[in-house]
Amino acid sequence: MPTLRRESTVITRRPADYLVHVRPLALLAAALLALTLVATADAGAASKRRSKLWATVNVCDTKAHPNAIGIRASMPGTGVRRQRMYMRIQVQFFRASDGKWHDLGSDGDSGFFTVGSARFRRREAGRTFTLGTPPAGSQYRLRGAVTFEWRRGDEVLRRAKRMTKGGHRGTRGSDPKGFSAAECRVLP
């Protein structure tokens, strides 16, 4: 028979009592531990996913892409298969006369497009926009604004927006290779 010690008092129980009292407690403790580990893992994964939301200029008026700006972005998945991820990339220009950024308009707007299922850890996508040549003696100062959406059907579950920033190493499609910037200046 199992023997339990409590403060020098010996308690003797029959095997049947032991199974009835100890096993459910052990199962309950194991279940609580498993739930705690899953919740902690989910929270950790969610915080890692949130940290990977970014946008950058990866092409800016090069020989291969004259008068063009390329904008690339990355968004994290939620791990939920039935959700879809969408991006909208908009080119903005800086107007010196009022010192503010303005949307370029329909020619600089990708509209929302799907980047895939949210079950994936993250997704990247980008667009390249070609502009006319700036007038002699002037330049276009440009940046990107990217809106991210996570949807289930037609319902938007979450929305976020980021302006382009530099420093994203290994950005696909960059010209020149490895280029990542917050802004682009297109010269005549």
N, C-alpha and C positions, 0 to 999 in steps of 0.2 A: 504494500500500500504506500502511496506517496505520503511523504511527511513534509509539512510546512513549518518553518520556525518563525515565530513572532515574539520578540523580546523574551527569550528563554522559555516561552510557553510552547509546548509541542502540541500541535493540532493534528489529529489523525482523521483522514477521511477515507471513505470507501472509493474504489476506482470509479464507480458510476457518478458519484458526486463530483469528482475531479473533472470528468469529461463534461458534465453539464455546466459547471461553473467556469472552468478555465478556458475551454475551447471557444465559446462564444466571445469571451473577452479578447482572446488572441486574434480571432478573426476580425473583430471590430477594430482592434488596434492596427492590424495589417491594412484593412480597408481605408482607415483614416490616413495612414501613412501614404498609401498609394494616391489618394485624392490630393493630398498636400503636394506630393511630387509632381503630379500632373498640372495642378494649378500654378506651381512655381515655374515649371517648364513652359507653360503657355504664356505666362507673364513675361518671362525672359525672351521668348521667341517674338512676342508682340513688340517689346521694346527694341529688339534688334531690327525688326522689320521697319519700325517707325524711323529708325536712324538712317535708313537707306533711301530716303526720299530726296532726290536732287535733280537739278537741271543745269546744263552748261552750254556755252557756245563751243561747238567743236569744228566749225568751218567758218573762215572769215576772209572773204575777198582774196582768194589765192589764184595762181595761174590756172589751176585745174577748175576752179569755181569762181570766175570773175563776177564781181558785183553780187555776191551771194553770202548768205548767213545760214549756217547749219546749227540746229538746236537739237540736243539729245537730252533725254531724261530717263530716270529710273524710278520705279515705284515698287514697294513690297507687296507681296500677296498676303492674304489673310489665312490661307490654308483651307478655305472653304470652296469646294468644287463648284457649287451652284452660283457663286458670285463671279462677276466679270470686272476687269479693270479697264478704264478708259483714260485717255489723255487728250488734252486740247493744247496745241502749241500756238502762241501768238507772238508776232514780232512787234516790238515797240520801238519808237524812235524818240530821241531827245530833242525837244524844241528849245533852243537857246533863248528865244524871246520871252518865254514864260518860265524857263528853268524846270519844266516838268516832262515826264515820260507820257507818251500817247500811243494808243494802239494804231498800227499801220492801216488796219482795215481788212476787208475781205481777202485781198491779195496776200496778206501776211497772217492768215488765220487758217489753221488746218481743220477746224471744226473738231468735234469729239470723234475719236476713232478708238476701236478696241485694241488692246494690247494682249488680251488673252484671259485665260481662267485665273482666278485669284488663288487657286490651289498651289500655284507655283510660288517659290520663295521670293522671287522678284522678276520684274520684266523691264526691259529697256526698249526705247523706240526713239525715233527722231525724224525730222523733216528738214529739207534744205529749201530755202526761199531765194529766188533770184530777183534782184531789183534792177531798175534802170541805172544808167551811169549818172553819178551826181554832176551837177553843173561845175564848170571849171572854177577852181578856187574855193570849193566847198567840199563837204564830206557828209556822209550819213553816219550818225552815231546810233547804234542799234543794240538791243538786248532781247532776251526772250522771257516770256511769262508762260508758265505751264500750269494748267489746272488738271488735277488728278481726281478721278472719281472711282469709287468701288460701288458696284450696283448688283442688285438681285432683280432680274427682269427690268422693269422700267423704274424701279425704286432706287434712288440714290441713298446709299447707306452712309457714305462718308465722302467729304470733299476737302481737298487741300490745294494750296497754290504756292508755287515757288518761282522766284526770279532766278535767272541764270547766275551762276557763280563759277569761278575758276578753281583749278586745283584737283580735278577728277582725272587721275592717272588711268591710262588704259582705255580711254573712251573710244568706242568703236566708231569707225567711219570718219575719224578726225583727219583734217588736212590743214597743216602737215601732221604727220603721225605724232600722237601724244598731245595735240593741242587741246587746251581747255581754258576758257576765259569767261569773264562775266559780261563783257561787251565786245562789240565788233565795230570797227570804223571802216566804212567803204569809201575809198578814194577814187577820184576821176582817173 
